[in-house]
Amino acid sequence: MAKSDRAAVSLRPWESVDAADALDFYMRNREHLAPWEPLRTDAFFTLDHHAEARRASELERLNGRGYGYAVMLDDRLAGRASLSEVSRGAFQSAYCGYLTDAALCGRGVATRAVAQLLRLAFVDLRLHRVQAAVMPRNAPSQRVLEKNAFMRIGMSPRYLFINGAWEDHILYAITLEDFASAPQRV
């Protein structure tokens, strides 16, 4: 393992990231992220957009509907992880999403970030279920989920409109019971 692989991975609220740092991250990773995300207009790649995204993240957190986090590798912005569409009541669930800086892929950053995100989901937020969806051709992302004890629960054809096309996604889920019985990785 390289020295950078051993660096500490931590999560901090997305709204604490400076808008200029967020813009820099997305500009550097524009091509890397494009195959896995919705089409981004030029407006996405502006300082104004990322300043507004910080405010939206804070509002989502205050309303208990979403929890976006900056994935930090020591003091470097290494990615983003989130719990979105938080549902309470009988469901007690959220969707998990994550992305990593292209320069850091394959070093366990996303795996460690998702492990911390699950701890927040199940311990702090007291959710019962976390779900994720991954395109079949994104094997590294599937490994992140599997290393974190997510179970493959099915395939959803034309699930999300990604990069200009409706893409099939493999659906994954983990429950509190699965999390409690899985070896903790972080």
N, C-alpha and C positions, 0 to 999 in steps of 0.2 A: 504494500500500500504506500502511495506517495504521501509526502508530508501534508499536502493540502487535503488528502482524503481523511486525515485524522483531525482536521480542524473542527471546531465546535459548530454544530448546526443548531440554530435556535429560531423561534418564531417571535415576531413582534407585530402588533396591529398594523395593517397596511396603511392606515391613515397617519401613522407616525413617519412614513417614508416621505422624504422631500419630493415634490412633484418633478423637479428636474432630474433627480436620481431615477424615479420611475420611468420618465420619458427616455432617459439614456439607456436603461435596461431594455425597454421595448424596441428602441431603435437598433441597438446592437444585436438583438435576437429576432428581428423582423422576419428574415427568411427562415430561420430555424423553427419559429412558432407557426408560420403561415399554414402548413399542412394540417395542423391540429386545432385551429381556431376558426371562428367565423371570419368572413372577409372584414378587413379593417379599412375604413376610409382614411383619407389623409388627415381628417380632423382628429382621429385617434392619436396620431403622432404629433400632437401639439402639447405645449405646456398647459394651456387652458383645460384641455381634456383631462390631463392627469391631476390637476388641481381639483377639478370637479369630481373625479373618481375618488379622491381622498375624502371629500365631503360626503359622497354617497356611501362610502365604506363606513364612515363614522355613524351615519344615520341608520344603516342596516344593523350595525352592532347595537346601537341604542334601542332599536325596535325589536331586537332579538330575532331578526330574520336572516342575518348572514354575518359571517365572521371571516374577513379576509386577513391574511397574514403575509408579511414579508418573510421569506425564508432567508436567513442570514447565515453566512459561512464566516465565522468570526465577525468582522465588521463589514463584510462585503455583501451587497444585495445579490443573492444567488438564485432567487426564484420567487414564486408566489404559491401559496396554498390557501384553500378556502373551504368553508362549510357554508353552503348556500341553500336557499329554499328551505330553511328550517321550519319544520312543522311540529306543532305541539299537539295537545289533545291525545287521542288514542294512538296516533302514529309515532310521535317522538323521534323524528327522523330528519336527516339532512343529506345533501349531495356533497361529495368530496371532489375537489378539483385541485390540480397542481401543475406546475411547469417549472423548468429548470433552465438556467443560463446554458447555452450551447457549449460553452467552454468547460462546464462542470458535469456534463452528462456522463453517466457510467461510473460515477464515483460514490454512489450511495446517498447523495444529497436528498433526492426526492424520497427515497425509502425512509430515511431518518426524519424528514419533515412530516411525512404522512403518519409515522408512528407518533410523533408529538401531537399532530392534529387529532388523531384518534383519542389520545389521552384527554385532550381538551373536550372533545365531543362527549365521551363517556363519563369522565370524572367531573369536570367542571360544569358542563352544560346538561349533564344527566340525560343524554339522548339514549334511545334504545337501538337505533339502526342508522348506519351510514351506507350510502349507496354511491357507486361510481360507474361511469360508462367509458369504454375505451374502444377505439377503432381496431378492428382485427389485425391490421398491419402494424400496429404500434406495440410490438412485443416488449420493448423496454418498460413501457407504462404498465403492461399486464404484469410484468415481474415485480414492479413496485407494489402493486396491490396484493399479489400472491404472497410476497415476503411479509406483508402486514396482515396475513390471515383472512383476507377477503375471500369469499367463495364466489365462483362463477355461477350465476343464476339463470343465464339465458342470453339469447341474441335478439336484438331489436333492429329489424330492417329499417333503413332510412330514418334513423332516430334523430339526428341533429343536422342542421344545415351548416356544414363546415367548409370553409374555403371555396364557397360557390357551388357546393353539391350536397345532396342529401346522402349522408354516410351511415352505413350500418355500424352498430356498436355492440360490443359484448358488455353485458350488465354484470356488475359485481355488487356484493353486499357483505356487511359484517354487522353482527348484533353485539350487544353488551355481553351476552353470554360467551360468544366466540372470542371477543376481545379479552375477557377475564381468564379464559382457559388457554390463550395463546402465549407462547414465550414472549416476553417484552424485549424489544430489540434496541431500545435507546437507553 
